[in-house]
Amino acid sequence: MEETNARRRVEPAHEDVHAGEPGTRARCLPQPWMRDAFRLDGSLRDIRVLDTTRVEWIAVLERLRVAADETEVEHPYSALDPVRPAFADLFRVWADEPEGRGTSFAFRARFGAVWFFALPHDEEEIEFSVRPESVLDEAGVASVLRFLAEVATAGRRRAVMTGETVRYAPGMPTLISHDPVTGLTSHI
């Protein structure tokens, strides 16, 4: 929806932000909740599933490997396939074997034009991050909603998107959530 100012000039009723890099598009998030959820404040957005185990992590990563437009895995473990390791093996080496102590691995998944990434630090909480500046428009928001639903469905638990934190704290504002039991997605 557009607004007309006092000089009768039509101005968009949404945020237009240009990233300033050659070839980038202007950012256009038309709904107030979208602008609030993806405010450019210098921090990432975290997508989390709480109280998980290795089994849920593996299920989520396997589902994302199939559902995403593109995925990438990076790890330092010489015994594993360098490009497409089995996730069960990746978690075994990372968490259980001396080779994996003190290291981690990286997983990235692209839905549409938006990349999501994880650097697992424990098995008890699934956490992915997304850069809010990569969510340029309603298609980008739709990619985030699809990702959130895929993670919640595979993990069989509610997935939430919050502002960037080290650990989730009860009572922290939830920007978007998806409940796989009800199939409902809610936002601020």
CYANA upper distance limits for C-alpha pairs under 8 A (distance plus 0.5 A):
  1 MET  CA     12 PRO  CA      7.59
  1 MET  CA     13 ALA  CA      6.58
  1 MET  CA     30 PRO  CA      8.35
  2 GLU  CA     10 VAL  CA      7.05
  2 GLU  CA     11 GLU  CA      6.43
  2 GLU  CA     12 PRO  CA      5.30
  2 GLU  CA     13 ALA  CA      5.55
  3 GLU  CA     10 VAL  CA      6.32
  3 GLU  CA     11 GLU  CA      6.08
  3 GLU  CA     12 PRO  CA      6.86
  3 GLU  CA     13 ALA  CA      6.49
  4 THR  CA      8 ARG  CA      5.85
  4 THR  CA      9 ARG  CA      6.04
  4 THR  CA     10 VAL  CA      5.08
  4 THR  CA     11 GLU  CA      6.67
  5 ASN  CA      9 ARG  CA      6.17
  5 ASN  CA     10 VAL  CA      7.11
  5 ASN  CA     11 GLU  CA      7.74
 13 ALA  CA     30 PRO  CA      7.55
 14 HIS  CA     28 CYS  CA      6.80
 14 HIS  CA     29 LEU  CA      6.50
 14 HIS  CA     30 PRO  CA      5.41
 14 HIS  CA     31 GLN  CA      7.74
 14 HIS  CA     32 PRO  CA      8.31
 15 GLU  CA     27 ARG  CA      7.36
 15 GLU  CA     28 CYS  CA      6.19
 15 GLU  CA     29 LEU  CA      6.66
 15 GLU  CA     30 PRO  CA      7.77
 15 GLU  CA     35 ARG  CA      7.70
 16 ASP  CA     26 ALA  CA      6.31
 16 ASP  CA     27 ARG  CA      5.41
 16 ASP  CA     28 CYS  CA      5.69
 16 ASP  CA     29 LEU  CA      8.22
 17 VAL  CA     26 ALA  CA      5.96
 17 VAL  CA     27 ARG  CA      5.42
 17 VAL  CA     28 CYS  CA      7.87
 18 HIS  CA     24 THR  CA      7.70
 18 HIS  CA     25 ARG  CA      7.01
 18 HIS  CA     26 ALA  CA      5.06
 18 HIS  CA     27 ARG  CA      6.66
 19 ALA  CA     24 THR  CA      6.99
 19 ALA  CA     25 ARG  CA      8.05
 19 ALA  CA     26 ALA  CA      7.68
 19 ALA  CA    133 GLU  CA      8.16
 20 GLY  CA     24 THR  CA      7.64
 25 ARG  CA    136 LEU  CA      8.15
 26 ALA  CA    136 LEU  CA      7.69
 27 ARG  CA    135 VAL  CA      8.27
 27 ARG  CA    136 LEU  CA      4.99
 27 ARG  CA    137 ASP  CA      6.68
 28 CYS  CA    136 LEU  CA      6.43
 28 CYS  CA    137 ASP  CA      5.53
 28 CYS  CA    138 GLU  CA      8.30
 29 LEU  CA     34 MET  CA      6.48
 29 LEU  CA     35 ARG  CA      6.33
 29 LEU  CA    136 LEU  CA      7.26
 29 LEU  CA    137 ASP  CA      5.51
 29 LEU  CA    138 GLU  CA      6.78
 30 PRO  CA     34 MET  CA      7.70
 30 PRO  CA     35 ARG  CA      8.00
 30 PRO  CA    137 ASP  CA      8.21
 30 PRO  CA    138 GLU  CA      8.05
 31 GLN  CA     35 ARG  CA      7.02
 32 PRO  CA     36 ASP  CA      6.72
 33 TRP  CA     37 ALA  CA      6.51
 33 TRP  CA    187 HIS  CA      7.66
 33 TRP  CA    188 ILE  CA      6.50
 34 MET  CA     38 PHE  CA      6.55
 34 MET  CA    141 VAL  CA      7.90
 35 ARG  CA     39 ARG  CA      6.02
 36 ASP  CA    188 ILE  CA      8.50
 37 ALA  CA    175 LEU  CA      6.13
 37 ALA  CA    176 ILE  CA      8.15
 37 ALA  CA    188 ILE  CA      7.92
 38 PHE  CA     45 ARG  CA      8.30
 38 PHE  CA    132 PRO  CA      5.44
 38 PHE  CA    133 GLU  CA      7.97
 38 PHE  CA    135 VAL  CA      7.66
 39 ARG  CA    132 PRO  CA      7.28
 40 LEU  CA    132 PRO  CA      6.80
 40 LEU  CA    133 GLU  CA      6.93
 43 SER  CA    131 ARG  CA      8.10
 43 SER  CA    132 PRO  CA      8.35
 43 SER  CA    163 GLY  CA      7.71
 43 SER  CA    164 GLU  CA      6.44
 44 LEU  CA    129 SER  CA      6.77
 44 LEU  CA    130 VAL  CA      6.34
 44 LEU  CA    131 ARG  CA      5.54
 44 LEU  CA    132 PRO  CA      6.81
 44 LEU  CA    163 GLY  CA      7.09
 44 LEU  CA    164 GLU  CA      5.66
 45 ARG  CA    129 SER  CA      6.05
 45 ARG  CA    130 VAL  CA      5.85
 45 ARG  CA    131 ARG  CA      6.90
 45 ARG  CA    132 PRO  CA      7.14
 45 ARG  CA    161 MET  CA      7.02
 45 ARG  CA    162 THR  CA      6.27
 45 ARG  CA    163 GLY  CA      5.28
 45 ARG  CA    164 GLU  CA      5.60
 46 ASP  CA    127 GLU  CA      6.99
 46 ASP  CA    128 PHE  CA      6.19
 46 ASP  CA    129 SER  CA      4.99
 46 ASP  CA    130 VAL  CA      7.06
 46 ASP  CA    160 VAL  CA      8.46
 46 ASP  CA    161 MET  CA      5.91
 46 ASP  CA    162 THR  CA      5.81
 46 ASP  CA    163 GLY  CA      6.48
 46 ASP  CA    164 GLU  CA      5.93
 46 ASP  CA    165 THR  CA      8.01
 47 ILE  CA    126 ILE  CA      8.44
 47 ILE  CA    127 GLU  CA      6.07
 47 ILE  CA    128 PHE  CA      5.55
 47 ILE  CA    129 SER  CA      6.49
 47 ILE  CA    130 VAL  CA      8.35
 47 ILE  CA    148 LEU  CA      7.69
 47 ILE  CA    159 ALA  CA      7.22
 47 ILE  CA    160 VAL  CA      6.01
 47 ILE  CA    161 MET  CA      4.81
 47 ILE  CA    162 THR  CA      7.02
 48 ARG  CA    125 GLU  CA      7.31
 48 ARG  CA    126 ILE  CA      5.86
 48 ARG  CA    127 GLU  CA      5.04
 48 ARG  CA    128 PHE  CA      7.02
 48 ARG  CA    159 ALA  CA      5.97
 48 ARG  CA    160 VAL  CA      5.84
 48 ARG  CA    161 MET  CA      6.90
 48 ARG  CA    162 THR  CA      8.47
 49 VAL  CA    125 GLU  CA      6.37
 49 VAL  CA    126 ILE  CA      5.54
 49 VAL  CA    127 GLU  CA      7.24
 49 VAL  CA    151 VAL  CA      8.40
 49 VAL  CA    152 ALA  CA      7.60
 49 VAL  CA    155 GLY  CA      7.78
 49 VAL  CA    157 ARG  CA      7.07
 49 VAL  CA    158 ARG  CA      6.81
 49 VAL  CA    159 ALA  CA      5.26
 49 VAL  CA    160 VAL  CA      7.19
 50 LEU  CA    124 GLU  CA      7.27
 50 LEU  CA    125 GLU  CA      5.31
 50 LEU  CA    126 ILE  CA      7.02
 50 LEU  CA    157 ARG  CA      8.29
 50 LEU  CA    158 ARG  CA      8.47
 50 LEU  CA    159 ALA  CA      8.23
 51 ASP  CA    124 GLU  CA      5.71
 51 ASP  CA    125 GLU  CA      6.25
 52 THR  CA     56 GLU  CA      6.44
 52 THR  CA     57 TRP  CA      7.73
 52 THR  CA    123 GLU  CA      6.99
 52 THR  CA    124 GLU  CA      5.06
 52 THR  CA    125 GLU  CA      5.97
 52 THR  CA    126 ILE  CA      7.31
 52 THR  CA    155 GLY  CA      8.32
 53 THR  CA     57 TRP  CA      7.01
 53 THR  CA    123 GLU  CA      5.81
 53 THR  CA    124 GLU  CA      5.88
 53 THR  CA    125 GLU  CA      8.16
 54 ARG  CA     58 ILE  CA      6.62
 54 ARG  CA     91 PHE  CA      7.78
 54 ARG  CA    123 GLU  CA      5.95
 54 ARG  CA    124 GLU  CA      8.18
 55 VAL  CA     59 ALA  CA      6.68
 56 GLU  CA     60 VAL  CA      6.58
 56 GLU  CA    154 ALA  CA      7.72
 56 GLU  CA    155 GLY  CA      5.48
 56 GLU  CA    156 ARG  CA      8.32
 57 TRP  CA     61 LEU  CA      6.73
 57 TRP  CA    123 GLU  CA      7.63
 57 TRP  CA    126 ILE  CA      6.90
 57 TRP  CA    155 GLY  CA      7.61
 58 ILE  CA     62 GLU  CA      6.52
 58 ILE  CA     87 PHE  CA      6.30
 58 ILE  CA     88 ALA  CA      6.91
 58 ILE  CA     91 PHE  CA      8.46
 59 ALA  CA     63 ARG  CA      6.62
 59 ALA  CA    154 ALA  CA      6.24
 59 ALA  CA    155 GLY  CA      7.01
 60 VAL  CA     64 LEU  CA      6.62
 60 VAL  CA    150 GLU  CA      8.20
 60 VAL  CA    151 VAL  CA      6.17
 60 VAL  CA    154 ALA  CA      5.44
 60 VAL  CA    155 GLY  CA      6.23
 61 LEU  CA     65 ARG  CA      6.56
 61 LEU  CA     87 PHE  CA      7.77
 62 GLU  CA     66 VAL  CA      7.12
 62 GLU  CA     87 PHE  CA      7.78
 63 ARG  CA     67 ALA  CA      6.52
 63 ARG  CA    150 GLU  CA      7.82
 63 ARG  CA    151 VAL  CA      8.43
 63 ARG  CA    154 ALA  CA      6.92
 64 LEU  CA     68 ALA  CA      5.86
 64 LEU  CA     71 THR  CA      8.25
 64 LEU  CA    109 ALA  CA      7.42
 64 LEU  CA    150 GLU  CA      7.64
 64 LEU  CA    151 VAL  CA      8.07
 65 ARG  CA     70 GLU  CA      8.03
 65 ARG  CA     71 THR  CA      6.53
 65 ARG  CA    109 ALA  CA      8.00
 67 ALA  CA    150 GLU  CA      8.30
 68 ALA  CA    109 ALA  CA      6.47
 68 ALA  CA    110 ARG  CA      6.26
 68 ALA  CA    111 PHE  CA      5.93
 69 ASP  CA    109 ALA  CA      7.92
 69 ASP  CA    110 ARG  CA      6.06
 69 ASP  CA    111 PHE  CA      5.95
 69 ASP  CA    112 GLY  CA      7.27
 70 GLU  CA    109 ALA  CA      6.25
 70 GLU  CA    110 ARG  CA      5.66
 70 GLU  CA    111 PHE  CA      7.84
 71 THR  CA    107 PHE  CA      7.79
 71 THR  CA    108 ARG  CA      5.94
 71 THR  CA    109 ALA  CA      4.83
 71 THR  CA    110 ARG  CA      6.79
 72 GLU  CA     83 VAL  CA      8.10
 72 GLU  CA    107 PHE  CA      6.26
 72 GLU  CA    108 ARG  CA      5.62
 72 GLU  CA    109 ALA  CA      7.08
 73 VAL  CA     83 VAL  CA      6.90
 73 VAL  CA     84 ARG  CA      7.37
 73 VAL  CA     85 PRO  CA      8.38
 73 VAL  CA    105 PHE  CA      7.86
 73 VAL  CA    106 ALA  CA      6.16
 73 VAL  CA    107 PHE  CA      5.13
 73 VAL  CA    108 ARG  CA      7.02
 74 GLU  CA     82 PRO  CA      7.78
 74 GLU  CA     83 VAL  CA      7.74
 74 GLU  CA    105 PHE  CA      6.26
 74 GLU  CA    106 ALA  CA      5.59
 74 GLU  CA    107 PHE  CA      7.10
 75 HIS  CA     82 PRO  CA      7.65
 75 HIS  CA    104 SER  CA      7.49
 75 HIS  CA    105 PHE  CA      5.06
 75 HIS  CA    106 ALA  CA      6.97
 76 PRO  CA    103 THR  CA      8.32
 76 PRO  CA    104 SER  CA      8.41
 76 PRO  CA    105 PHE  CA      7.69
 77 TYR  CA     82 PRO  CA      8.37
 77 TYR  CA     93 VAL  CA      8.06
 77 TYR  CA     99 GLU  CA      7.62
 77 TYR  CA    100 GLY  CA      7.77
 78 SER  CA     82 PRO  CA      8.05
 80 LEU  CA     85 PRO  CA      6.32
 80 LEU  CA     89 ASP  CA      8.01
 80 LEU  CA     90 LEU  CA      7.88
 81 ASP  CA     85 PRO  CA      5.20
 81 ASP  CA     86 ALA  CA      8.36
 85 PRO  CA     89 ASP  CA      7.59
 85 PRO  CA     90 LEU  CA      7.00
 86 ALA  CA     90 LEU  CA      6.71
 87 PHE  CA     91 PHE  CA      6.64
 88 ALA  CA     92 ARG  CA      6.61
 89 ASP  CA     93 VAL  CA      6.66
 90 LEU  CA     94 TRP  CA      6.55
 91 PHE  CA     95 ALA  CA      6.29
 91 PHE  CA     96 ASP  CA      8.22
 92 ARG  CA     96 ASP  CA      5.79
 92 ARG  CA     97 GLU  CA      7.34
 93 VAL  CA     97 GLU  CA      5.45
 93 VAL  CA     98 PRO  CA      8.23
 93 VAL  CA     99 GLU  CA      7.19
 93 VAL  CA    100 GLY  CA      5.81
 94 TRP  CA     99 GLU  CA      7.85
 94 TRP  CA    100 GLY  CA      4.56
 94 TRP  CA    101 ARG  CA      6.94
 94 TRP  CA    103 THR  CA      7.46
 94 TRP  CA    104 SER  CA      6.77
 94 TRP  CA    105 PHE  CA      8.30
 95 ALA  CA    100 GLY  CA      6.77
 95 ALA  CA    101 ARG  CA      7.30
 96 ASP  CA    100 GLY  CA      7.68
 96 ASP  CA    101 ARG  CA      8.30
 97 GLU  CA    101 ARG  CA      7.35
100 GLY  CA    104 SER  CA      7.51
104 SER  CA    119 LEU  CA      7.15
104 SER  CA    120 PRO  CA      6.95
104 SER  CA    121 HIS  CA      7.49
105 PHE  CA    119 LEU  CA      6.43
105 PHE  CA    120 PRO  CA      7.31
106 ALA  CA    117 PHE  CA      7.67
106 ALA  CA    118 ALA  CA      6.27
106 ALA  CA    119 LEU  CA      5.34
106 ALA  CA    120 PRO  CA      7.82
107 PHE  CA    117 PHE  CA      6.12
107 PHE  CA    118 ALA  CA      5.75
107 PHE  CA    119 LEU  CA      7.21
108 ARG  CA    115 TRP  CA      7.18
108 ARG  CA    116 PHE  CA      6.06
108 ARG  CA    117 PHE  CA      4.77
108 ARG  CA    118 ALA  CA      6.95
109 ALA  CA    115 TRP  CA      6.14
109 ALA  CA    116 PHE  CA      5.77
109 ALA  CA    117 PHE  CA      6.93
110 ARG  CA    114 VAL  CA      6.05
110 ARG  CA    115 TRP  CA      4.82
110 ARG  CA    116 PHE  CA      6.74
111 PHE  CA    115 TRP  CA      6.99
111 PHE  CA    143 SER  CA      5.95
111 PHE  CA    144 VAL  CA      8.16
111 PHE  CA    146 ARG  CA      8.41
111 PHE  CA    147 PHE  CA      7.51
112 GLY  CA    139 ALA  CA      8.20
112 GLY  CA    140 GLY  CA      7.56
112 GLY  CA    143 SER  CA      6.50
113 ALA  CA    134 SER  CA      8.03
113 ALA  CA    140 GLY  CA      7.23
113 ALA  CA    143 SER  CA      8.36
114 VAL  CA    130 VAL  CA      8.25
114 VAL  CA    134 SER  CA      6.35
114 VAL  CA    135 VAL  CA      7.05
114 VAL  CA    140 GLY  CA      6.81
114 VAL  CA    143 SER  CA      7.19
114 VAL  CA    144 VAL  CA      8.01
115 TRP  CA    130 VAL  CA      7.03
115 TRP  CA    131 ARG  CA      8.41
115 TRP  CA    134 SER  CA      8.19
116 PHE  CA    128 PHE  CA      6.74
116 PHE  CA    129 SER  CA      6.14
116 PHE  CA    130 VAL  CA      5.44
116 PHE  CA    131 ARG  CA      8.40
117 PHE  CA    128 PHE  CA      5.75
117 PHE  CA    129 SER  CA      5.86
117 PHE  CA    130 VAL  CA      7.18
118 ALA  CA    127 GLU  CA      6.73
118 ALA  CA    128 PHE  CA      5.04
118 ALA  CA    129 SER  CA      6.86
119 LEU  CA    127 GLU  CA      8.42
119 LEU  CA    128 PHE  CA      8.12
120 PRO  CA    126 ILE  CA      7.92
120 PRO  CA    127 GLU  CA      7.62
122 ASP  CA    126 ILE  CA      8.48
130 VAL  CA    134 SER  CA      8.23
131 ARG  CA    135 VAL  CA      7.96
134 SER  CA    140 GLY  CA      7.99
135 VAL  CA    140 GLY  CA      5.17
135 VAL  CA    141 VAL  CA      6.69
136 LEU  CA    140 GLY  CA      6.33
136 LEU  CA    141 VAL  CA      8.39
137 ASP  CA    141 VAL  CA      6.96
138 GLU  CA    142 ALA  CA      6.56
139 ALA  CA    143 SER  CA      6.78
140 GLY  CA    144 VAL  CA      6.93
141 VAL  CA    145 LEU  CA      6.73
142 ALA  CA    146 ARG  CA      6.58
143 SER  CA    147 PHE  CA      6.59
144 VAL  CA    148 LEU  CA      6.57
145 LEU  CA    149 ALA  CA      6.71
145 LEU  CA    185 THR  CA      8.36
146 ARG  CA    150 GLU  CA      6.69
147 PHE  CA    151 VAL  CA      6.70
148 LEU  CA    152 ALA  CA      6.66
148 LEU  CA    159 ALA  CA      6.87
148 LEU  CA    160 VAL  CA      8.02
148 LEU  CA    161 MET  CA      8.40
148 LEU  CA    177 SER  CA      7.87
148 LEU  CA    178 HIS  CA      6.95
149 ALA  CA    153 THR  CA      6.43
149 ALA  CA    159 ALA  CA      8.08
149 ALA  CA    178 HIS  CA      6.32
149 ALA  CA    179 ASP  CA      8.31
149 ALA  CA    180 PRO  CA      7.68
149 ALA  CA    185 THR  CA      8.36
150 GLU  CA    154 ALA  CA      6.56
151 VAL  CA    155 GLY  CA      6.43
151 VAL  CA    159 ALA  CA      7.30
152 ALA  CA    156 ARG  CA      6.14
152 ALA  CA    157 ARG  CA      5.84
152 ALA  CA    158 ARG  CA      5.92
152 ALA  CA    159 ALA  CA      5.43
152 ALA  CA    178 HIS  CA      6.95
152 ALA  CA    179 ASP  CA      7.16
152 ALA  CA    180 PRO  CA      6.22
153 THR  CA    157 ARG  CA      7.43
153 THR  CA    180 PRO  CA      5.63
156 ARG  CA    180 PRO  CA      6.75
156 ARG  CA    181 VAL  CA      8.24
157 ARG  CA    179 ASP  CA      7.23
157 ARG  CA    180 PRO  CA      6.84
157 ARG  CA    181 VAL  CA      8.29
158 ARG  CA    177 SER  CA      7.43
158 ARG  CA    178 HIS  CA      6.15
158 ARG  CA    179 ASP  CA      4.98
158 ARG  CA    180 PRO  CA      6.75
159 ALA  CA    177 SER  CA      6.08
159 ALA  CA    178 HIS  CA      5.92
159 ALA  CA    179 ASP  CA      7.22
160 VAL  CA    174 THR  CA      6.76
160 VAL  CA    175 LEU  CA      7.87
160 VAL  CA    176 ILE  CA      6.32
160 VAL  CA    177 SER  CA      4.75
160 VAL  CA    178 HIS  CA      7.10
161 MET  CA    174 THR  CA      6.45
161 MET  CA    175 LEU  CA      6.00
161 MET  CA    176 ILE  CA      5.59
161 MET  CA    177 SER  CA      6.60
162 THR  CA    172 MET  CA      8.02
162 THR  CA    173 PRO  CA      6.97
162 THR  CA    174 THR  CA      5.57
162 THR  CA    175 LEU  CA      5.90
162 THR  CA    176 ILE  CA      7.80
163 GLY  CA    173 PRO  CA      8.36
163 GLY  CA    174 THR  CA      8.47
163 GLY  CA    175 LEU  CA      8.12
168 TYR  CA    172 MET  CA      7.69
174 THR  CA    187 HIS  CA      8.13
174 THR  CA    188 ILE  CA      7.64
175 LEU  CA    187 HIS  CA      6.03
175 LEU  CA    188 ILE  CA      5.70
176 ILE  CA    185 THR  CA      7.66
176 ILE  CA    186 SER  CA      6.12
176 ILE  CA    187 HIS  CA      4.67
176 ILE  CA    188 ILE  CA      6.95
177 SER  CA    185 THR  CA      6.06
177 SER  CA    186 SER  CA      5.89
177 SER  CA    187 HIS  CA      6.94
178 HIS  CA    183 GLY  CA      7.42
178 HIS  CA    184 LEU  CA      6.28
178 HIS  CA    185 THR  CA      4.78
178 HIS  CA    186 SER  CA      7.01
179 ASP  CA    183 GLY  CA      6.00
179 ASP  CA    184 LEU  CA      6.06
179 ASP  CA    185 THR  CA      6.99
180 PRO  CA    184 LEU  CA      7.70
